[in-house]
Amino acid sequence: MQKREEMILQRINTLGNVSVAALAADFSVSVETIRRDLNSLAQRGLIYRTHGGAAGVKARDIGRSFQTRQRTNAEIKRMITLNAIDYVFEGSVIGLDASSTSWHFAQQIPDIPCTVVTNSMHNITALVNKPNIRTIATGGVYSSKYDAFYGPLSEKLLERLHIDIGIFSCTGIDSQGKIWESNEVNASLKRKMLDASGQKILIADSSKFEKKNLILLGELSQMDVISTDKPLPYELEKYCHEYDILVLTA
């Protein structure tokens, strides 16, 4: 390993997350050089590449387990997924992330001819007795914590697909309309699914309003629909009106 790479790795392990621009400035090299260094470290499994930077392998996975999330606001999550079910149509391709909200969606989706693309084993299990639904698993590196698949293999498949309806969750939506995630593992794959999706539906209960978390997933303006259980706070309601985002309240 080159000395610069060793120093970059040490910095990432100390700070948890770093940006390409900051590293380029600190080491007085080009952005392209830093990207090559980060790609080299990532290929050896020493770091995890993020949007515009990198994260340490210890810092990238601090989200709660699926079992913990499954028990949180379960009835509310079931209710707000019902609104999104109305968007499913025969022949559609539906993308489901590995969230507990998507699991509620998978449980309630009608057994009609359609295709579901997901990285979640929980979603696959929920669909196993629905013979009219074709299920495509992304594959990738398996995480026992989330009972789901992640990594470059999962993301490469999503880059090659078109998804009609993408169903997403998050850990927070701040008053500026930024969507937050708790860890880069989930955020990275969700970004790929967002890029692949035509219509994007965010399902988020009111406990997520006006909250931030560790990783910026994207902007609420990327969504077409948000399904929730209570009226949005004023700033978020104004934001949705400005960007023509349909708000569904259970």
VENQUI-V93217 format. One record per residue. N is the residue number from 1. RES is the residue in three letters. SS is DSSP state (alpha for helix, beta for strand, coil for the rest). Layout:
# VENQUI-V93217
N & RES & SS
N & RES & SS
This chain:
# VENQUI-V93217
1 & MET & coil
2 & GLN & coil
3 & LYS & alpha
4 & ARG & alpha
5 & GLU & alpha
6 & GLU & alpha
7 & MET & alpha
8 & ILE & alpha
9 & LEU & alpha
10 & GLN & alpha
11 & ARG & alpha
12 & ILE & alpha
13 & ASN & alpha
14 & THR & alpha
15 & LEU & alpha
16 & GLY & coil
17 & ASN & beta
18 & VAL & beta
19 & SER & beta
20 & VAL & alpha
21 & ALA & alpha
22 & ALA & alpha
23 & LEU & alpha
24 & ALA & alpha
25 & ALA & alpha
26 & ASP & alpha
27 & PHE & alpha
28 & SER & coil
29 & VAL & coil
30 & SER & coil
31 & VAL & alpha
32 & GLU & alpha
33 & THR & alpha
34 & ILE & alpha
35 & ARG & alpha
36 & ARG & alpha
37 & ASP & alpha
38 & LEU & alpha
39 & ASN & alpha
40 & SER & alpha
41 & LEU & alpha
42 & ALA & alpha
43 & GLN & alpha
44 & ARG & coil
45 & GLY & coil
46 & LEU & coil
47 & ILE & beta
48 & TYR & beta
49 & ARG & beta
50 & THR & beta
51 & HIS & coil
52 & GLY & coil
53 & GLY & beta
54 & ALA & beta
55 & ALA & beta
56 & GLY & beta
57 & VAL & coil
58 & LYS & coil
59 & ALA & coil
60 & ARG & coil
61 & ASP & coil
62 & ILE & coil
63 & GLY & coil
64 & ARG & coil
65 & SER & coil
66 & PHE & alpha
67 & GLN & alpha
68 & THR & alpha
69 & ARG & alpha
70 & GLN & alpha
71 & ARG & alpha
72 & THR & coil
73 & ASN & coil
74 & ALA & alpha
75 & GLU & alpha
76 & ILE & alpha
77 & LYS & alpha
78 & ARG & alpha
79 & MET & alpha
80 & ILE & alpha
81 & THR & alpha
82 & LEU & alpha
83 & ASN & alpha
84 & ALA & alpha
85 & ILE & alpha
86 & ASP & coil
87 & TYR & coil
88 & VAL & coil
89 & PHE & coil
90 & GLU & coil
91 & GLY & coil
92 & SER & coil
93 & VAL & beta
94 & ILE & beta
95 & GLY & beta
96 & LEU & beta
97 & ASP & coil
98 & ALA & coil
99 & SER & coil
100 & SER & alpha
101 & THR & alpha
102 & SER & alpha
103 & TRP & alpha
104 & HIS & alpha
105 & PHE & alpha
106 & ALA & alpha
107 & GLN & alpha
108 & GLN & alpha
109 & ILE & coil
110 & PRO & coil
111 & ASP & coil
112 & ILE & coil
113 & PRO & coil
114 & CYS & beta
115 & THR & beta
116 & VAL & beta
117 & VAL & beta
118 & THR & beta
119 & ASN & coil
120 & SER & beta
121 & MET & alpha
122 & HIS & alpha
123 & ASN & alpha
124 & ILE & alpha
125 & THR & alpha
126 & ALA & alpha
127 & LEU & alpha
128 & VAL & coil
129 & ASN & coil
130 & LYS & coil
131 & PRO & coil
132 & ASN & coil
133 & ILE & beta
134 & ARG & beta
135 & THR & beta
136 & ILE & beta
137 & ALA & beta
138 & THR & coil
139 & GLY & coil
140 & GLY & coil
141 & VAL & beta
142 & TYR & beta
143 & SER & beta
144 & SER & coil
145 & LYS & coil
146 & TYR & coil
147 & ASP & coil
148 & ALA & beta
149 & PHE & beta
150 & TYR & beta
151 & GLY & coil
152 & PRO & alpha
153 & LEU & alpha
154 & SER & alpha
155 & GLU & alpha
156 & LYS & alpha
157 & LEU & alpha
158 & LEU & alpha
159 & GLU & alpha
160 & ARG & coil
161 & LEU & coil
162 & HIS & coil
163 & ILE & beta
164 & ASP & beta
165 & ILE & beta
166 & GLY & beta
167 & ILE & beta
168 & PHE & beta
169 & SER & coil
170 & CYS & coil
171 & THR & coil
172 & GLY & beta
173 & ILE & beta
174 & ASP & coil
175 & SER & coil
176 & GLN & coil
177 & GLY & coil
178 & LYS & beta
179 & ILE & beta
180 & TRP & beta
181 & GLU & beta
182 & SER & coil
183 & ASN & coil
184 & GLU & alpha
185 & VAL & alpha
186 & ASN & alpha
187 & ALA & alpha
188 & SER & alpha
189 & LEU & alpha
190 & LYS & alpha
191 & ARG & alpha
192 & LYS & alpha
193 & MET & alpha
194 & LEU & alpha
195 & ASP & alpha
196 & ALA & alpha
197 & SER & beta
198 & GLY & beta
199 & GLN & beta
200 & LYS & beta
201 & ILE & beta
202 & LEU & beta
203 & ILE & beta
204 & ALA & coil
205 & ASP & coil
206 & SER & alpha
207 & SER & alpha
208 & LYS & alpha
209 & PHE & beta
210 & GLU & coil
211 & LYS & coil
212 & LYS & coil
213 & ASN & coil
214 & LEU & coil
215 & ILE & beta
216 & LEU & beta
217 & LEU & beta
218 & GLY & beta
219 & GLU & beta
220 & LEU & alpha
221 & SER & alpha
222 & GLN & alpha
223 & MET & coil
224 & ASP & coil
225 & VAL & beta
226 & ILE & beta
227 & SER & beta
228 & THR & beta
229 & ASP & coil
230 & LYS & coil
231 & PRO & coil
232 & LEU & coil
233 & PRO & coil
234 & TYR & alpha
235 & GLU & alpha
236 & LEU & alpha
237 & GLU & alpha
238 & LYS & alpha
239 & TYR & alpha
240 & CYS & alpha
241 & HIS & alpha
242 & GLU & alpha
243 & TYR & coil
244 & ASP & coil
245 & ILE & coil
246 & LEU & beta
247 & VAL & beta
248 & LEU & beta
249 & THR & beta
250 & ALA & coil
